[in-house]
Structures are given as C-alpha cells and as structure tokens.
C-alpha cells in the first residue's frame, strides 16, 4: 500500500496572476493559501504563565521592599527627630519594668511622641543590628527636645542622676548605718552593722533606688583598699604591733581633735605615753564604753564612770581598748603611722579650737590654768547675755518672777558630773593641787580635757 506524502505546493512562477474574468477582478484579494503539509506547533502557554508569575512576584517584592524602606525611613526620621519635651526634667524608671512599660511611661510623661515608634526602633537596633540595648532602672535627667535615640541611649548607658552622701570622719558604724537608713533615695535594708573601724569615711556617689547595702559595701571596700600596703610604710619602732592597733589608736585621735594640723601631734602624745607605759586617759573611750555605737553620751561624764573599769575606759586599763571607737579618716590613720617628732605627753584646749601641747606636767598645769581662766570668762559673758535677755523680756511683758535653775548639764545630786576638764591623759594624782582640784557639789574631781 502506497503512502501519499503531502508536500507543500509552491506557486508556479509561470502561472499568470491576472484575473481570469471581470467578476474575479471585482472580488477582494484573498490571502495566499497556507502551505499544505505537516507543521509543528510550538506550545508557549506554560512558559508564559511562569513568566507572568515570576514577574508578579518580583513586582510584589519590589513594592513590599519599597513600602518597608519608606516605613523604615519614616521611623528612623521620627527616631532621631527632636522630641516633645519642652524643658529639662528627670524621669524615674523603676526596677523590673520591661520595654513596653518603659515606652508607655515615656509617652505618658510627654518625653516621646509615640511609644510604638520607640519600640520598633528598639527592636530594629537590638534584633537586626545586634546592638545591646538593655535599658536600666534609675533616675535620668533628659534635656529639652531630646530625641528618642538620645532617650534610649541615656537609658541604656545608665547615666542616671547622681546623688552624693557624705559620711564624715569620727562616726561609729551604727551612726553610719542610721544615716544610710534615713536617706529616702536609697532602698533596701541593712541587716548587720559592720565592725567598728571597717568603713572609710568619705563622700560616696549613688543613684536613686540604689541598695543601701551596696553603699555600705563600697565603704568597706574603700577602707580595705586604703589600708592595703599601708603598714609597710609606717615609721619604725612604733609602740603598736599591727595595722588593727593602728586603726584603734587612729579612732581615738579622730575623736580627740578635729583640727587637721594637730592629728600628728595628738598621735605622737599617745605614742609617747604608750612607750612610757602611761595610760592614754582619753574621754572618748569612756563614752564609747558607756553608749557603744550610739556615739554620743548627751551629758558630761560622771565621776563614777571615770572610776568604773570597763574594757574601753583608758583611765582604768593599760594600752589600747579592744576595738576602734569610731571609723577614723585617712588623715588620722596616716598620723598614727607617721606621728610628729615631739616629746609631748599632755594636751589641753587653748581656747581657739585647738590644743596646747606640753612635755612636762608643770607646763601642762600652766596650760590648764589658762584654759580655766578662759572658761570663767566665757561663763561670765554667757551669764551677762542671759541677764540682758531676761531684762529685755521683762520690759516687754511686765514683771516676772525669776527662779534660779540648775545648769542644763547637771545630773543626779547624789552623783555630780565630772567637770569638763582641761587635761587629756593626766590622772588626778599626777596633777598639782591647783590644777587637779575643781569641785562640783563639793566633790573633788580629776581634771580632764574639755569636750
């Protein structure tokens, strides 16, 4: 069986293309017939669909990226633009608040315009850029017009408002704890009072809300850092055996004088007495033995208290008391480790706020007599001022009946107070009769340094 193959028909080049009749000439032209034969059709439908899909995806991605870019631009512009804060102010961020709570607080306080802008920028910088942006608690001062970026940096850096507390030399540890407890800008409780002499008096910075125990720990660390290596820098042949003993003696020096220039001289007096085996006879040690960490007696020392033997009464014990009687400052400790070159064994108030130092008992008794004269003169002046005030009050209000009153510092009549005396480190038996005799209620009392 023969197979007929269809071959395309080609136009005959010799065939005439002129119309065969007038009717054919009037007919419209016809397109040439499609060549006959086998043809292969190209299927482009599937490819076109994929092209359109990819094109749509790319177009959508471009649009999304454009919108995101525009949004980021707007957010970044708002992030660095000036904020609504009209004047400088502080804001307190409590402990435990998260990102959302902090942003809401900032918006509520009028520091930022929109909390969500703040949060989104925080997320972008923290998650996408890998920055550490942990906002801290505390009290922060913000400038007028502070941008969100500046606010965030302030909270992240923790540059909170700095407060200061000054804890002067000569306070006991109990008094220091009391001052920290009374500061309302601090938080937390102090459960244990540190040992006496373990804290370094100074001015310490802190932030609102800081823990009280943290400030106390900073004082202890500062004291330890100051004392490290200090013992090796002492003068040779001192009559003390350790740095602990140096701190004990420094606490006595601190309580005996507040004049910086006298600390080395006062330390030298006590060192000289220790070398000679003399008792220190320091009034502040008696007071500490009575009230302990409270620090203040609030009245003159009684005669019986001078005679009472306690671990801290240096009129009755040899050498140093068992512990410091306060927290001495740097200068007092350095004065003990490097006392002045003097042979003085006594000192007494000189009426100017300082002391007169003496090497012999005779010189000391003369200094005591001068101090007594100053005391009597001041007492007369006080009495004259009181009388003048009473006269003025009487003239203004009419006649009044005056009643003599006992001195404010007087105590029980059966036990008169020890006189505010004029010698530190001088026992009654050592003083001359003139210097050692001053009666209170007819009782002969030893002479001691006025406080």
TORKOL-4160 file (C-alpha; in steps of 0.2 Angstrom, whole numbers, padded with zeros to 4 digits, m for minus):
451
<pt num="1" X="0000" Y="0000" Z="0000"/>
<pt num="2" X="0007" Y="0016" Z="m0005"/>
<pt num="3" X="0008" Y="0031" Z="0007"/>
<pt num="4" X="0004" Y="0048" Z="0000"/>
<pt num="5" X="0016" Y="0061" Z="0006"/>
<pt num="6" X="0009" Y="0078" Z="0007"/>
<pt num="7" X="0022" Y="0091" Z="0001"/>
<pt num="8" X="0019" Y="0109" Z="0001"/>
<pt num="9" X="0013" Y="0117" Z="m0015"/>
<pt num="10" X="0024" Y="0131" Z="m0022"/>
<pt num="11" X="0017" Y="0144" Z="m0033"/>
<pt num="12" X="0021" Y="0142" Z="m0051"/>
<pt num="13" X="0032" Y="0156" Z="m0057"/>
<pt num="14" X="0025" Y="0154" Z="m0075"/>
<pt num="15" X="0007" Y="0155" Z="m0069"/>
<pt num="16" X="m0002" Y="0171" Z="m0073"/>
<pt num="17" X="m0009" Y="0181" Z="m0059"/>
<pt num="18" X="m0020" Y="0192" Z="m0069"/>
<pt num="19" X="m0039" Y="0189" Z="m0066"/>
<pt num="20" X="m0047" Y="0177" Z="m0077"/>
<pt num="21" X="m0064" Y="0187" Z="m0079"/>
<pt num="22" X="m0071" Y="0204" Z="m0074"/>
<pt num="23" X="m0080" Y="0196" Z="m0060"/>
<pt num="24" X="m0064" Y="0189" Z="m0052"/>
<pt num="25" X="m0057" Y="0206" Z="m0054"/>
<pt num="26" X="m0070" Y="0214" Z="m0044"/>
<pt num="27" X="m0068" Y="0201" Z="m0030"/>
<pt num="28" X="m0057" Y="0206" Z="m0015"/>
<pt num="29" X="m0039" Y="0199" Z="m0014"/>
<pt num="30" X="m0038" Y="0183" Z="m0005"/>
<pt num="31" X="m0023" Y="0179" Z="0006"/>
<pt num="32" X="m0012" Y="0165" Z="m0001"/>
<pt num="33" X="m0017" Y="0148" Z="0005"/>
<pt num="34" X="m0007" Y="0141" Z="0019"/>
<pt num="35" X="0005" Y="0129" Z="0013"/>
<pt num="36" X="0000" Y="0111" Z="0014"/>
<pt num="37" X="0010" Y="0098" Z="0023"/>
<pt num="38" X="0015" Y="0093" Z="0040"/>
<pt num="39" X="0018" Y="0108" Z="0053"/>
<pt num="40" X="0025" Y="0108" Z="0071"/>
<pt num="41" X="0016" Y="0120" Z="0083"/>
<pt num="42" X="0025" Y="0127" Z="0097"/>
<pt num="43" X="0016" Y="0126" Z="0114"/>
<pt num="44" X="0021" Y="0143" Z="0123"/>
<pt num="45" X="0006" Y="0143" Z="0136"/>
<pt num="46" X="0015" Y="0135" Z="0151"/>
<pt num="47" X="0031" Y="0146" Z="0149"/>
<pt num="48" X="0020" Y="0162" Z="0148"/>
<pt num="49" X="0011" Y="0158" Z="0164"/>
<pt num="50" X="0028" Y="0155" Z="0173"/>
<pt num="51" X="0035" Y="0172" Z="0166"/>
<pt num="52" X="0019" Y="0181" Z="0172"/>
<pt num="53" X="0020" Y="0173" Z="0190"/>
<pt num="54" X="0039" Y="0177" Z="0192"/>
<pt num="55" X="0035" Y="0194" Z="0186"/>
<pt num="56" X="0021" Y="0196" Z="0198"/>
<pt num="57" X="0032" Y="0190" Z="0212"/>
<pt num="58" X="0046" Y="0202" Z="0208"/>
<pt num="59" X="0034" Y="0216" Z="0207"/>
<pt num="60" X="0026" Y="0212" Z="0223"/>
<pt num="61" X="0043" Y="0211" Z="0232"/>
<pt num="62" X="0049" Y="0227" Z="0225"/>
<pt num="63" X="0033" Y="0235" Z="0231"/>
<pt num="64" X="0035" Y="0227" Z="0248"/>
<pt num="65" X="0053" Y="0232" Z="0249"/>
<pt num="66" X="0048" Y="0250" Z="0244"/>
<pt num="67" X="0035" Y="0251" Z="0257"/>
<pt num="68" X="0046" Y="0244" Z="0270"/>
<pt num="69" X="0060" Y="0256" Z="0265"/>
<pt num="70" X="0048" Y="0270" Z="0266"/>
<pt num="71" X="0042" Y="0265" Z="0283"/>
<pt num="72" X="0060" Y="0262" Z="0290"/>
<pt num="73" X="0064" Y="0279" Z="0283"/>
<pt num="74" X="0049" Y="0287" Z="0292"/>
<pt num="75" X="0053" Y="0278" Z="0308"/>
<pt num="76" X="0071" Y="0282" Z="0308"/>
<pt num="77" X="0067" Y="0300" Z="0305"/>
<pt num="78" X="0055" Y="0300" Z="0319"/>
<pt num="79" X="0068" Y="0291" Z="0330"/>
<pt num="80" X="0081" Y="0305" Z="0328"/>
<pt num="81" X="0070" Y="0320" Z="0327"/>
<pt num="82" X="0068" Y="0332" Z="0341"/>
<pt num="83" X="0056" Y="0325" Z="0355"/>
<pt num="84" X="0041" Y="0334" Z="0363"/>
<pt num="85" X="0050" Y="0338" Z="0379"/>
<pt num="86" X="0049" Y="0357" Z="0382"/>
<pt num="87" X="0061" Y="0359" Z="0397"/>
<pt num="88" X="0074" Y="0349" Z="0406"/>
<pt num="89" X="0066" Y="0336" Z="0418"/>
<pt num="90" X="0070" Y="0319" Z="0426"/>
<pt num="91" X="0061" Y="0303" Z="0425"/>
<pt num="92" X="0062" Y="0288" Z="0437"/>
<pt num="93" X="0062" Y="0270" Z="0429"/>
<pt num="94" X="0058" Y="0258" Z="0442"/>
<pt num="95" X="0066" Y="0241" Z="0443"/>
<pt num="96" X="0058" Y="0227" Z="0434"/>
<pt num="97" X="0049" Y="0237" Z="0420"/>
<pt num="98" X="0051" Y="0230" Z="0403"/>
<pt num="99" X="0052" Y="0238" Z="0386"/>
<pt num="100" X="0033" Y="0240" Z="0384"/>
<pt num="101" X="0031" Y="0248" Z="0401"/>
<pt num="102" X="0046" Y="0259" Z="0399"/>
<pt num="103" X="0039" Y="0265" Z="0382"/>
<pt num="104" X="0022" Y="0268" Z="0389"/>
<pt num="105" X="0029" Y="0278" Z="0403"/>
<pt num="106" X="0040" Y="0289" Z="0392"/>
<pt num="107" X="0025" Y="0293" Z="0381"/>
<pt num="108" X="0014" Y="0296" Z="0396"/>
<pt num="109" X="0027" Y="0308" Z="0404"/>
<pt num="110" X="0027" Y="0318" Z="0387"/>
<pt num="111" X="0046" Y="0313" Z="0383"/>
<pt num="112" X="0042" Y="0304" Z="0367"/>
<pt num="113" X="0028" Y="0306" Z="0355"/>
<pt num="114" X="0024" Y="0288" Z="0351"/>
<pt num="115" X="0028" Y="0273" Z="0361"/>
<pt num="116" X="0027" Y="0261" Z="0346"/>
<pt num="117" X="0040" Y="0271" Z="0336"/>
<pt num="118" X="0051" Y="0269" Z="0351"/>
<pt num="119" X="0048" Y="0250" Z="0352"/>
<pt num="120" X="0050" Y="0246" Z="0334"/>
<pt num="121" X="0067" Y="0256" Z="0333"/>
<pt num="122" X="0072" Y="0247" Z="0349"/>
<pt num="123" X="0068" Y="0230" Z="0341"/>
<pt num="124" X="0077" Y="0235" Z="0324"/>
<pt num="125" X="0093" Y="0240" Z="0333"/>
<pt num="126" X="0093" Y="0226" Z="0345"/>
<pt num="127" X="0087" Y="0211" Z="0334"/>
<pt num="128" X="0093" Y="0216" Z="0316"/>
<pt num="129" X="0108" Y="0226" Z="0320"/>
<pt num="130" X="0114" Y="0216" Z="0335"/>
<pt num="131" X="0116" Y="0230" Z="0347"/>
<pt num="132" X="0115" Y="0228" Z="0366"/>
<pt num="133" X="0101" Y="0239" Z="0372"/>
<pt num="134" X="0096" Y="0234" Z="0389"/>
<pt num="135" X="0088" Y="0249" Z="0397"/>
<pt num="136" X="0092" Y="0251" Z="0415"/>
<pt num="137" X="0082" Y="0257" Z="0430"/>
<pt num="138" X="0086" Y="0273" Z="0439"/>
<pt num="139" X="0083" Y="0292" Z="0439"/>
<pt num="140" X="0088" Y="0300" Z="0422"/>
<pt num="141" X="0089" Y="0318" Z="0418"/>
<pt num="142" X="0084" Y="0322" Z="0400"/>
<pt num="143" X="0087" Y="0338" Z="0390"/>
<pt num="144" X="0073" Y="0348" Z="0381"/>
<pt num="145" X="0069" Y="0341" Z="0364"/>
<pt num="146" X="0078" Y="0325" Z="0367"/>
<pt num="147" X="0076" Y="0313" Z="0353"/>
<pt num="148" X="0070" Y="0295" Z="0355"/>
<pt num="149" X="0088" Y="0290" Z="0350"/>
<pt num="150" X="0095" Y="0301" Z="0364"/>
<pt num="151" X="0082" Y="0295" Z="0377"/>
<pt num="152" X="0086" Y="0277" Z="0373"/>
<pt num="153" X="0105" Y="0279" Z="0374"/>
<pt num="154" X="0103" Y="0288" Z="0391"/>
<pt num="155" X="0093" Y="0273" Z="0397"/>
<pt num="156" X="0105" Y="0260" Z="0390"/>
<pt num="157" X="0120" Y="0269" Z="0396"/>
<pt num="158" X="0113" Y="0270" Z="0413"/>
<pt num="159" X="0118" Y="0288" Z="0415"/>
<pt num="160" X="0106" Y="0291" Z="0430"/>
<pt num="161" X="0106" Y="0307" Z="0440"/>
<pt num="162" X="0120" Y="0306" Z="0453"/>
<pt num="163" X="0117" Y="0309" Z="0471"/>
<pt num="164" X="0130" Y="0310" Z="0485"/>
<pt num="165" X="0131" Y="0306" Z="0503"/>
<pt num="166" X="0144" Y="0312" Z="0514"/>
<pt num="167" X="0149" Y="0301" Z="0529"/>
<pt num="168" X="0161" Y="0311" Z="0540"/>
<pt num="169" X="0176" Y="0305" Z="0550"/>
<pt num="170" X="0173" Y="0300" Z="0568"/>
<pt num="171" X="0155" Y="0292" Z="0566"/>
<pt num="172" X="0153" Y="0275" Z="0573"/>
<pt num="173" X="0147" Y="0261" Z="0561"/>
<pt num="174" X="0130" Y="0262" Z="0569"/>
<pt num="175" X="0128" Y="0280" Z="0566"/>
<pt num="176" X="0133" Y="0277" Z="0548"/>
<pt num="177" X="0120" Y="0264" Z="0546"/>
<pt num="178" X="0107" Y="0276" Z="0553"/>
<pt num="179" X="0112" Y="0289" Z="0540"/>
<pt num="180" X="0110" Y="0277" Z="0526"/>
<pt num="181" X="0093" Y="0271" Z="0533"/>
<pt num="182" X="0087" Y="0289" Z="0534"/>
<pt num="183" X="0091" Y="0293" Z="0516"/>
<pt num="184" X="0075" Y="0291" Z="0506"/>
<pt num="185" X="0084" Y="0290" Z="0489"/>
<pt num="186" X="0091" Y="0273" Z="0494"/>
<pt num="187" X="0082" Y="0257" Z="0495"/>
<pt num="188" X="0084" Y="0240" Z="0504"/>
<pt num="189" X="0088" Y="0236" Z="0522"/>
<pt num="190" X="0105" Y="0234" Z="0531"/>
<pt num="191" X="0103" Y="0219" Z="0542"/>
<pt num="192" X="0121" Y="0219" Z="0550"/>
<pt num="193" X="0131" Y="0233" Z="0557"/>
<pt num="194" X="0149" Y="0232" Z="0551"/>
<pt num="195" X="0163" Y="0231" Z="0564"/>
<pt num="196" X="0169" Y="0247" Z="0570"/>
<pt num="197" X="0184" Y="0255" Z="0560"/>
<pt num="198" X="0180" Y="0244" Z="0545"/>
<pt num="199" X="0172" Y="0259" Z="0535"/>
<pt num="200" X="0181" Y="0273" Z="0526"/>
<pt num="201" X="0173" Y="0290" Z="0529"/>
<pt num="202" X="0171" Y="0299" Z="0513"/>
<pt num="203" X="0158" Y="0306" Z="0500"/>
<pt num="204" X="0150" Y="0292" Z="0490"/>
<pt num="205" X="0140" Y="0294" Z="0474"/>
<pt num="206" X="0125" Y="0284" Z="0471"/>
<pt num="207" X="0109" Y="0283" Z="0460"/>
<pt num="208" X="0091" Y="0284" Z="0466"/>
<pt num="209" X="0085" Y="0267" Z="0471"/>
<pt num="210" X="0102" Y="0260" Z="0474"/>
<pt num="211" X="0103" Y="0247" Z="0488"/>
<pt num="212" X="0109" Y="0254" Z="0505"/>
<pt num="213" X="0120" Y="0238" Z="0507"/>
<pt num="214" X="0129" Y="0242" Z="0491"/>
<pt num="215" X="0134" Y="0259" Z="0498"/>
<pt num="216" X="0140" Y="0251" Z="0514"/>
<pt num="217" X="0150" Y="0238" Z="0504"/>
<pt num="218" X="0158" Y="0252" Z="0494"/>
<pt num="219" X="0164" Y="0260" Z="0510"/>
<pt num="220" X="0171" Y="0243" Z="0517"/>
<pt num="221" X="0180" Y="0240" Z="0500"/>
<pt num="222" X="0187" Y="0258" Z="0500"/>
<pt num="223" X="0194" Y="0256" Z="0518"/>
<pt num="224" X="0202" Y="0239" Z="0513"/>
<pt num="225" X="0209" Y="0247" Z="0498"/>
<pt num="226" X="0216" Y="0261" Z="0508"/>
<pt num="227" X="0224" Y="0250" Z="0521"/>
<pt num="228" X="0232" Y="0238" Z="0509"/>
<pt num="229" X="0251" Y="0240" Z="0510"/>
<pt num="230" X="0250" Y="0254" Z="0522"/>
<pt num="231" X="0258" Y="0245" Z="0537"/>
<pt num="232" X="0274" Y="0243" Z="0527"/>
<pt num="233" X="0275" Y="0262" Z="0526"/>
<pt num="234" X="0274" Y="0266" Z="0544"/>
<pt num="235" X="0288" Y="0274" Z="0555"/>
<pt num="236" X="0300" Y="0262" Z="0563"/>
<pt num="237" X="0299" Y="0257" Z="0581"/>
<pt num="238" X="0281" Y="0262" Z="0584"/>
<pt num="239" X="0274" Y="0255" Z="0601"/>
<pt num="240" X="0260" Y="0246" Z="0591"/>
<pt num="241" X="0260" Y="0229" Z="0584"/>
<pt num="242" X="0248" Y="0228" Z="0569"/>
<pt num="243" X="0238" Y="0238" Z="0557"/>
<pt num="244" X="0222" Y="0234" Z="0568"/>
<pt num="245" X="0230" Y="0243" Z="0583"/>
<pt num="246" X="0234" Y="0257" Z="0572"/>
<pt num="247" X="0216" Y="0259" Z="0567"/>
<pt num="248" X="0211" Y="0258" Z="0585"/>
<pt num="249" X="0223" Y="0272" Z="0590"/>
<pt num="250" X="0218" Y="0282" Z="0575"/>
<pt num="251" X="0199" Y="0281" Z="0580"/>
<pt num="252" X="0205" Y="0289" Z="0597"/>
<pt num="253" X="0215" Y="0303" Z="0588"/>
<pt num="254" X="0200" Y="0306" Z="0577"/>
<pt num="255" X="0188" Y="0309" Z="0592"/>
<pt num="256" X="0201" Y="0319" Z="0602"/>
<pt num="257" X="0204" Y="0333" Z="0589"/>
<pt num="258" X="0195" Y="0340" Z="0573"/>
<pt num="259" X="0210" Y="0351" Z="0568"/>
<pt num="260" X="0219" Y="0343" Z="0554"/>
<pt num="261" X="0236" Y="0351" Z="0559"/>
<pt num="262" X="0235" Y="0343" Z="0576"/>
<pt num="263" X="0232" Y="0325" Z="0572"/>
<pt num="264" X="0250" Y="0320" Z="0570"/>
<pt num="265" X="0254" Y="0329" Z="0587"/>
<pt num="266" X="0240" Y="0321" Z="0596"/>
<pt num="267" X="0245" Y="0304" Z="0589"/>
<pt num="268" X="0263" Y="0307" Z="0595"/>
<pt num="269" X="0256" Y="0311" Z="0613"/>
<pt num="270" X="0248" Y="0294" Z="0613"/>
<pt num="271" X="0263" Y="0285" Z="0606"/>
<pt num="272" X="0274" Y="0293" Z="0619"/>
<pt num="273" X="0263" Y="0288" Z="0633"/>
<pt num="274" X="0262" Y="0270" Z="0626"/>
<pt num="275" X="0281" Y="0270" Z="0626"/>
<pt num="276" X="0282" Y="0275" Z="0644"/>
<pt num="277" X="0268" Y="0263" Z="0650"/>
<pt num="278" X="0257" Y="0278" Z="0654"/>
<pt num="279" X="0238" Y="0276" Z="0652"/>
<pt num="280" X="0230" Y="0285" Z="0637"/>
<pt num="281" X="0216" Y="0293" Z="0648"/>
<pt num="282" X="0205" Y="0298" Z="0634"/>
<pt num="283" X="0187" Y="0304" Z="0637"/>
<pt num="284" X="0180" Y="0297" Z="0621"/>
<pt num="285" X="0185" Y="0279" Z="0626"/>
<pt num="286" X="0174" Y="0281" Z="0642"/>
<pt num="287" X="0160" Y="0287" Z="0632"/>
<pt num="288" X="0161" Y="0273" Z="0619"/>
<pt num="289" X="0161" Y="0261" Z="0634"/>
<pt num="290" X="0145" Y="0268" Z="0640"/>
<pt num="291" X="0135" Y="0271" Z="0624"/>
<pt num="292" X="0144" Y="0260" Z="0612"/>
<pt num="293" X="0139" Y="0263" Z="0594"/>
<pt num="294" X="0127" Y="0277" Z="0598"/>
<pt num="295" X="0142" Y="0288" Z="0598"/>
<pt num="296" X="0135" Y="0302" Z="0609"/>
<pt num="297" X="0133" Y="0302" Z="0628"/>
<pt num="298" X="0122" Y="0318" Z="0628"/>
<pt num="299" X="0129" Y="0324" Z="0646"/>
<pt num="300" X="0145" Y="0326" Z="0655"/>
<pt num="301" X="0154" Y="0311" Z="0661"/>
<pt num="302" X="0151" Y="0306" Z="0679"/>
<pt num="303" X="0164" Y="0303" Z="0692"/>
<pt num="304" X="0159" Y="0286" Z="0695"/>
<pt num="305" X="0160" Y="0282" Z="0676"/>
<pt num="306" X="0178" Y="0288" Z="0676"/>
<pt num="307" X="0182" Y="0276" Z="0690"/>
<pt num="308" X="0172" Y="0262" Z="0683"/>
<pt num="309" X="0183" Y="0249" Z="0675"/>
<pt num="310" X="0177" Y="0244" Z="0658"/>
<pt num="311" X="0186" Y="0237" Z="0643"/>
<pt num="312" X="0186" Y="0254" Z="0635"/>
<pt num="313" X="0190" Y="0265" Z="0650"/>
<pt num="314" X="0208" Y="0270" Z="0646"/>
<pt num="315" X="0208" Y="0279" Z="0663"/>
<pt num="316" X="0207" Y="0261" Z="0671"/>
<pt num="317" X="0215" Y="0250" Z="0658"/>
<pt num="318" X="0233" Y="0249" Z="0651"/>
<pt num="319" X="0236" Y="0251" Z="0632"/>
<pt num="320" X="0223" Y="0251" Z="0619"/>
<pt num="321" X="0204" Y="0247" Z="0620"/>
<pt num="322" X="0199" Y="0231" Z="0612"/>
<pt num="323" X="0191" Y="0239" Z="0596"/>
<pt num="324" X="0191" Y="0256" Z="0587"/>
<pt num="325" X="0178" Y="0268" Z="0595"/>
<pt num="326" X="0173" Y="0275" Z="0578"/>
<pt num="327" X="0178" Y="0275" Z="0560"/>
<pt num="328" X="0193" Y="0286" Z="0558"/>
<pt num="329" X="0198" Y="0295" Z="0542"/>
<pt num="330" X="0213" Y="0294" Z="0531"/>
<pt num="331" X="0222" Y="0308" Z="0539"/>
<pt num="332" X="0220" Y="0301" Z="0557"/>
<pt num="333" X="0227" Y="0284" Z="0551"/>
<pt num="334" X="0241" Y="0291" Z="0542"/>
<pt num="335" X="0245" Y="0302" Z="0558"/>
<pt num="336" X="0246" Y="0287" Z="0569"/>
<pt num="337" X="0258" Y="0278" Z="0557"/>
<pt num="338" X="0268" Y="0293" Z="0555"/>
<pt num="339" X="0267" Y="0304" Z="0571"/>
<pt num="340" X="0275" Y="0320" Z="0574"/>
<pt num="341" X="0293" Y="0321" Z="0581"/>
<pt num="342" X="0289" Y="0328" Z="0599"/>
<pt num="343" X="0291" Y="0323" Z="0617"/>
<pt num="344" X="0274" Y="0330" Z="0622"/>
<pt num="345" X="0264" Y="0319" Z="0635"/>
<pt num="346" X="0249" Y="0331" Z="0638"/>
<pt num="347" X="0237" Y="0342" Z="0628"/>
<pt num="348" X="0223" Y="0354" Z="0633"/>
<pt num="349" X="0211" Y="0365" Z="0625"/>
<pt num="350" X="0219" Y="0383" Z="0621"/>
<pt num="351" X="0203" Y="0392" Z="0618"/>
<pt num="352" X="0205" Y="0394" Z="0600"/>
<pt num="353" X="0198" Y="0377" Z="0595"/>
<pt num="354" X="0215" Y="0369" Z="0595"/>
<pt num="355" X="0226" Y="0362" Z="0609"/>
<pt num="356" X="0241" Y="0367" Z="0619"/>
<pt num="357" X="0254" Y="0353" Z="0620"/>
<pt num="358" X="0266" Y="0350" Z="0634"/>
<pt num="359" X="0281" Y="0339" Z="0638"/>
<pt num="360" X="0281" Y="0341" Z="0657"/>
<pt num="361" X="0267" Y="0341" Z="0670"/>
<pt num="362" X="0272" Y="0359" Z="0676"/>
<pt num="363" X="0269" Y="0366" Z="0658"/>
<pt num="364" X="0253" Y="0356" Z="0657"/>
<pt num="365" X="0247" Y="0363" Z="0673"/>
<pt num="366" X="0250" Y="0381" Z="0667"/>
<pt num="367" X="0241" Y="0377" Z="0651"/>
<pt num="368" X="0226" Y="0371" Z="0661"/>
<pt num="369" X="0226" Y="0387" Z="0672"/>
<pt num="370" X="0225" Y="0397" Z="0656"/>
<pt num="371" X="0211" Y="0387" Z="0650"/>
<pt num="372" X="0202" Y="0388" Z="0667"/>
<pt num="373" X="0203" Y="0407" Z="0665"/>
<pt num="374" X="0196" Y="0407" Z="0648"/>
<pt num="375" X="0181" Y="0396" Z="0654"/>
<pt num="376" X="0177" Y="0408" Z="0668"/>
<pt num="377" X="0177" Y="0422" Z="0657"/>
<pt num="378" X="0166" Y="0414" Z="0645"/>
<pt num="379" X="0154" Y="0409" Z="0659"/>
<pt num="380" X="0153" Y="0427" Z="0664"/>
<pt num="381" X="0149" Y="0433" Z="0647"/>
<pt num="382" X="0135" Y="0419" Z="0645"/>
<pt num="383" X="0128" Y="0425" Z="0661"/>
<pt num="384" X="0128" Y="0443" Z="0656"/>
<pt num="385" X="0120" Y="0439" Z="0640"/>
<pt num="386" X="0106" Y="0429" Z="0649"/>
<pt num="387" X="0103" Y="0443" Z="0661"/>
<pt num="388" X="0101" Y="0455" Z="0647"/>
<pt num="389" X="0089" Y="0444" Z="0638"/>
<pt num="390" X="0079" Y="0442" Z="0654"/>
<pt num="391" X="0079" Y="0461" Z="0657"/>
<pt num="392" X="0073" Y="0464" Z="0639"/>
<pt num="393" X="0059" Y="0451" Z="0641"/>
<pt num="394" X="0054" Y="0458" Z="0657"/>
<pt num="395" X="0052" Y="0475" Z="0650"/>
<pt num="396" X="0042" Y="0469" Z="0635"/>
<pt num="397" X="0030" Y="0458" Z="0646"/>
<pt num="398" X="0030" Y="0466" Z="0663"/>
<pt num="399" X="0037" Y="0460" Z="0680"/>
<pt num="400" X="0041" Y="0441" Z="0681"/>
<pt num="401" X="0047" Y="0431" Z="0695"/>
<pt num="402" X="0064" Y="0423" Z="0692"/>
<pt num="403" X="0069" Y="0406" Z="0698"/>
<pt num="404" X="0087" Y="0400" Z="0699"/>
<pt num="405" X="0089" Y="0385" Z="0688"/>
<pt num="406" X="0102" Y="0371" Z="0689"/>
<pt num="407" X="0114" Y="0370" Z="0675"/>
<pt num="408" X="0107" Y="0360" Z="0660"/>
<pt num="409" X="0121" Y="0348" Z="0661"/>
<pt num="410" X="0118" Y="0344" Z="0679"/>
<pt num="411" X="0114" Y="0326" Z="0684"/>
<pt num="412" X="0108" Y="0317" Z="0699"/>
<pt num="413" X="0113" Y="0327" Z="0715"/>
<pt num="414" X="0119" Y="0312" Z="0724"/>
<pt num="415" X="0132" Y="0309" Z="0710"/>
<pt num="416" X="0138" Y="0325" Z="0702"/>
<pt num="417" X="0145" Y="0326" Z="0685"/>
<pt num="418" X="0163" Y="0326" Z="0681"/>
<pt num="419" X="0169" Y="0343" Z="0677"/>
<pt num="420" X="0173" Y="0347" Z="0659"/>
<pt num="421" X="0191" Y="0347" Z="0662"/>
<pt num="422" X="0207" Y="0353" Z="0654"/>
<pt num="423" X="0219" Y="0339" Z="0653"/>
<pt num="424" X="0219" Y="0324" Z="0641"/>
<pt num="425" X="0230" Y="0310" Z="0648"/>
<pt num="426" X="0233" Y="0317" Z="0665"/>
<pt num="427" X="0227" Y="0307" Z="0680"/>
<pt num="428" X="0221" Y="0316" Z="0696"/>
<pt num="429" X="0236" Y="0310" Z="0706"/>
<pt num="430" X="0248" Y="0317" Z="0693"/>
<pt num="431" X="0241" Y="0335" Z="0693"/>
<pt num="432" X="0246" Y="0348" Z="0705"/>
<pt num="433" X="0233" Y="0353" Z="0718"/>
<pt num="434" X="0228" Y="0369" Z="0710"/>
<pt num="435" X="0226" Y="0360" Z="0693"/>
<pt num="436" X="0218" Y="0345" Z="0699"/>
<pt num="437" X="0205" Y="0352" Z="0711"/>
<pt num="438" X="0189" Y="0358" Z="0704"/>
<pt num="439" X="0174" Y="0354" Z="0714"/>
<pt num="440" X="0156" Y="0350" Z="0708"/>
<pt num="441" X="0144" Y="0350" Z="0723"/>
<pt num="442" X="0159" Y="0350" Z="0735"/>
<pt num="443" X="0167" Y="0334" Z="0727"/>
<pt num="444" X="0185" Y="0335" Z="0722"/>
<pt num="445" X="0186" Y="0329" Z="0704"/>
<pt num="446" X="0200" Y="0325" Z="0692"/>
<pt num="447" X="0205" Y="0337" Z="0679"/>
<pt num="448" X="0201" Y="0331" Z="0661"/>
<pt num="449" X="0201" Y="0338" Z="0644"/>
<pt num="450" X="0185" Y="0349" Z="0640"/>
<pt num="451" X="0175" Y="0342" Z="0626"/>
